[in-house]
Each structure stands twice: as structure tokens, then as C-alpha cells.
């Protein structure tokens, strides 16, 4: 009640100074049904100021979006058909993402906003499926992925090269290949394309066998090659890359093309998101 009285006296004093003292007393009760006072600042002025701030904020965001458009327009150009298709789609956003060049060996399922794409094909009674994830930027792991002398290479000096972060990190494209027989048995290979400024290669991390009808508790069924502790099976993995996957269309060329596709997908999905925000603000 004391706060209300202070507020009432302050408002009364202000009204007296503005109106020459000719003002009625202000009730100290806030919910008085018939207060004789009118606001000192018109509601029209108040809402006009709010509208101006609202419009200014929207214009600021729209300018930022327009600036982002210029950056997205610099898509990676190349000679492969998928990149050319993506560039043409960027210029004409009404085109769908699912129509790919006939020369590409896989059918592709790409849903805007999803972080994976799915590639499928049939091969000699087998169903081949690739699930490709977004590229990852990770530090070099010399024991596995990087040349042993990279740490002594002056070209990778953070202080001398503005692109040192890129040069000391590699890009990996994770993907899983599943080959399913008519019987329902399948082979899963967890792979990754490793790309760095000096080289690129495909690694197989795990090889998993799925045998329907076999009990998971059956000790005779070894499902993962990596479960064989102490066994050197890198030669086996190499054979899978060179022969088994290649003959089924999972080649370096195919994965390289998908890598470019995924890099552009990130930017195109970002454009679609920006476009949705812009349409909302402009409505």
C-alpha cells in the first residue's frame, strides 16, 4: 500500500508540473474502476514506437539473410554431374532434389533437413544400400590417418598460414554399406572417406554379419570381425574395398561424388532454412 501511495504522489506531482497544477488527485488504488486520468503518452504513439522497433528488427534480420545468400551462392564447382545438377537447382529452387543424372549408379533418397542420405541399387540378386552421414571435421590422428611426418611439416604452421585449421584437420565422410541377400542375410560395413589436403582414402572400421535365425547367444556365431581380438585383418578389409565394394558400385569415384553432394547439401539445406525464415518475416 505504501508503494502505491508513493507512486500516486509521484504521478500527481508529475501531472501538476505538466498541467500547471490543474489535475485531479490520483487514487492510490490501482484497480479503481473509473480513474479520471488519461495516459500522458497516447497509445497511438506508444504502439507506433513499438511497430518501428519491430520493423527495424525484421529489416536487420532480412539484411543478414541477404548477406548469407551471397556466401551460399559460392558452391563448389566441378565437372561431375551431381555438382552441376546442384548448381542448377540452386539457381532454380523449384527443382526437386530427387532427380539425379541417369549416369549415377545409385538411386538417392534425400530429405531436406535430414542429416543422412540413402543410396540404393540392385546387383545380382543383392540389395545394396548406403547410408551416408554429414561430413565431419576432426583433428589429424597420426597413428591412423595422417602421414607420420606431418607434425614436422612447416606447411602446417598455425602462425604462418591462415588456413592452418583446415590443414591440421581432416574431413571424414562416414557411411555404412549394407549388402542383403535374398535369404535375408546381410553384411554391414562401417566405412569412412578420409579427405585431407594431401591425400584421400576409404577406411573400413567394422565388418558385421547379420544371420537371421541364429541365436545371439550362440558362441559359434561370430558376427563382427573386430571381435577376433589379436587377429590382423587389415588385408581382409583392403580386399573388401578393392574388390567386393568396387564391383558393387561403391568406388572411390562414387564416394567422391557423394562427398561433394553432401558438402553442397549442407549449404542448400541452410538456404532452404534461410528462405523459410525470410518468408515468415516478409509475411
Residue pairs with C-beta under 8 A, 6 or more apart in sequence:
1 28
4 28
4 29
4 30
5 28
7 28
8 26
8 27
8 28
11 26
12 23
12 25
12 26
14 40
15 23
15 26
15 37
15 40
16 23
18 40
23 37
24 36
24 37
26 35
26 37
27 35
58 281
61 277
61 281
62 278
62 281
62 282
65 274
65 277
65 278
68 270
68 274
69 271
69 274
72 90
72 267
72 268
72 270
72 271
72 274
73 90
75 83
75 86
75 87
75 90
75 264
75 267
76 83
76 260
76 263
76 264
77 83
77 87
78 84
78 260
80 256
80 257
80 260
81 100
81 101
81 103
81 104
81 257
82 100
82 101
82 104
82 257
82 258
82 260
82 261
83 257
83 260
83 261
83 264
85 99
85 100
85 101
86 261
86 264
86 265
86 268
88 95
89 95
89 97
89 268
90 268
90 271
93 271
93 275
97 110
97 112
97 268
98 108
98 109
98 110
100 107
100 108
104 257
105 121
105 249
105 254
106 119
106 120
106 121
106 128
106 130
106 249
106 254
107 119
107 120
107 121
108 117
108 118
108 119
109 117
109 118
109 119
109 120
110 117
110 118
110 265
112 268
112 269
112 272
113 269
113 272
113 273
115 133
115 134
116 131
116 132
116 133
116 134
117 131
117 132
117 258
117 261
117 262
117 265
118 129
118 130
118 131
118 132
119 129
119 130
119 132
119 258
120 127
120 128
120 129
120 130
121 128
121 248
121 249
122 128
123 248
123 249
125 181
125 182
126 179
126 180
126 181
126 182
126 248
127 178
127 179
127 180
128 177
128 178
128 179
128 248
128 249
128 250
129 177
129 178
129 180
130 175
130 176
130 177
130 178
130 250
130 258
131 175
131 176
131 178
132 173
132 174
132 175
132 258
132 262
133 173
133 174
133 175
134 262
134 266
135 171
135 172
135 173
135 259
135 262
135 263
135 266
136 171
136 172
136 173
136 174
137 169
137 170
137 171
138 169
138 170
138 171
138 172
139 168
139 169
139 170
140 146
140 150
140 168
140 169
140 170
140 196
142 148
142 150
142 151
145 170
145 194
145 196
145 203
146 170
146 196
147 198
147 199
150 156
154 160
155 161
155 167
156 164
156 167
156 168
157 164
158 164
158 165
158 168
161 167
166 197
167 197
170 194
170 195
170 196
171 194
171 195
171 196
172 192
172 193
172 194
172 195
173 192
173 193
173 195
173 255
173 258
173 259
173 262
174 190
174 191
174 192
175 191
175 192
175 193
175 255
175 258
176 188
176 189
176 190
176 191
177 188
177 189
177 191
177 245
177 250
178 186
178 187
178 188
178 189
179 186
179 187
179 189
179 248
180 186
183 212
184 212
185 209
185 210
185 211
185 212
186 209
186 210
187 207
187 208
187 209
187 210
188 206
188 207
188 208
188 209
188 210
189 204
189 206
189 207
189 208
189 240
189 245
190 204
190 205
190 206
190 207
190 208
191 202
191 203
191 204
191 205
192 202
192 203
192 205
193 200
193 201
193 202
193 255
193 256
193 259
194 200
194 201
194 202
194 203
195 259
200 256
202 241
202 252
202 255
203 237
204 237
204 240
204 241
206 224
206 225
206 226
207 224
207 225
207 226
207 236
207 237
207 240
208 223
208 224
209 222
209 223
209 224
210 223
211 221
211 223
214 221
215 221
222 228
225 231
225 233
225 236
226 233
245 251
